[in-house]
Amino acid sequence: MTEDFADDLVLITDQDFTKAEALNAERFHEFSRSRNEMAFERLRDVIRSISFPTSVGALAKSLDAGDQSFRTVFIAIYEGLLSVDRTIPIDTDTAVYLGVVQ
């Protein structure tokens, strides 16, 4: 590696994240491959008219985008539009909030 490659190098091991965090990240990576822009735009409209917190399942159901609904909500979580506790497996019962929780 050349000197200008990076300012810092960080080693990440399996002790740095939970099994659930790894699973969630894998799912995000897979879901992102088939991102549905129309469903994502619908999600942007829907979140303006509902109150938070809600569940991932309720939000997905309100999208009415079939099998793309859950995937769209999941992607929105990882892109910062929505937030959840990522240290647990994200499923339809997971509480979801608007925006990034600090």
C-alpha positions as CSV (number, residue, x, y, z in Angstrom):
1,M,0.0,0.0,0.0
2,T,1.2,3.5,-0.8
3,E,1.4,6.2,1.7
4,D,-1.4,8.2,0.1
5,F,-3.8,5.3,0.2
6,A,-5.3,6.2,3.6
7,D,-4.7,8.3,6.6
8,D,-5.7,5.5,9.0
9,L,-6.1,1.7,8.8
10,V,-8.6,0.0,11.0
11,L,-8.8,-3.7,11.6
12,I,-12.4,-4.9,12.1
13,T,-12.9,-8.4,13.6
14,D,-16.0,-10.4,14.5
15,Q,-15.6,-9.0,18.0
16,D,-16.5,-5.5,16.7
17,F,-20.1,-6.3,15.7
18,T,-22.8,-8.7,16.7
19,K,-24.1,-11.6,14.6
20,A,-27.3,-9.7,14.1
21,E,-25.4,-6.6,12.8
22,A,-23.6,-8.8,10.3
23,L,-26.8,-10.4,9.1
24,N,-28.5,-7.0,8.7
25,A,-25.6,-5.7,6.7
26,E,-25.6,-8.8,4.5
27,R,-29.4,-8.4,3.9
28,F,-28.8,-4.7,3.0
29,H,-26.2,-5.6,0.5
30,E,-28.4,-8.2,-1.1
31,F,-31.5,-5.9,-1.1
32,S,-29.6,-3.1,-2.6
33,R,-28.9,-5.1,-5.7
34,S,-32.5,-4.9,-6.7
35,R,-33.5,-1.5,-5.4
36,N,-36.9,-0.3,-6.6
37,E,-36.8,3.4,-7.2
38,M,-40.6,3.7,-7.6
39,A,-41.1,2.0,-4.2
40,F,-38.5,4.2,-2.6
41,E,-40.2,7.4,-3.9
42,R,-43.5,6.0,-2.5
43,L,-41.8,5.5,0.8
44,R,-40.7,9.1,0.8
45,D,-44.4,10.1,0.4
46,V,-45.7,7.7,3.0
47,I,-43.3,8.8,5.8
48,R,-44.6,12.4,5.5
49,S,-48.1,11.2,6.5
50,I,-47.6,8.7,9.3
51,S,-46.5,9.1,12.9
52,F,-43.3,7.5,14.3
53,P,-42.3,5.3,15.9
54,T,-44.0,2.5,14.0
55,S,-43.0,-1.0,13.0
56,V,-41.1,-2.0,10.0
57,G,-44.0,-4.3,9.0
58,A,-46.6,-1.5,9.3
59,L,-44.5,0.9,7.2
60,A,-43.8,-1.8,4.6
61,K,-47.6,-2.6,4.4
62,S,-48.4,1.0,3.8
63,L,-46.1,1.1,0.8
64,D,-48.3,-1.5,-1.0
65,A,-45.3,-2.5,-3.2
66,G,-45.6,-6.2,-2.7
67,D,-42.4,-8.1,-2.1
68,Q,-40.4,-4.9,-2.6
69,S,-42.0,-3.2,0.5
70,F,-39.9,-4.8,3.2
71,R,-36.7,-4.5,1.1
72,T,-37.4,-0.8,0.5
73,V,-37.9,0.0,4.2
74,F,-34.7,-2.0,4.9
75,I,-32.7,0.0,2.4
76,A,-34.1,3.3,3.8
77,I,-32.8,2.3,7.2
78,Y,-29.2,1.8,6.0
79,E,-29.4,5.0,3.9
80,G,-30.3,7.1,6.9
81,L,-33.9,8.0,6.0
82,L,-35.2,5.7,8.8
83,S,-33.5,4.2,11.8
84,V,-33.7,1.2,14.0
85,D,-31.6,-0.6,16.6
86,R,-29.2,-2.4,14.2
87,T,-27.7,-4.5,17.0
88,I,-30.8,-6.8,16.8
89,P,-32.2,-8.6,13.7
90,I,-34.4,-6.3,11.7
91,D,-37.7,-7.8,11.0
92,T,-41.3,-6.8,10.6
93,D,-41.8,-6.2,14.4
94,T,-38.8,-3.9,14.7
95,A,-39.6,-0.4,15.9
96,V,-38.6,2.2,13.2
97,Y,-38.0,5.9,13.7
98,L,-37.8,8.8,11.2
99,G,-34.2,9.8,10.5
100,V,-30.9,8.9,12.1
101,V,-31.0,8.3,15.9
102,Q,-27.8,9.7,17.4
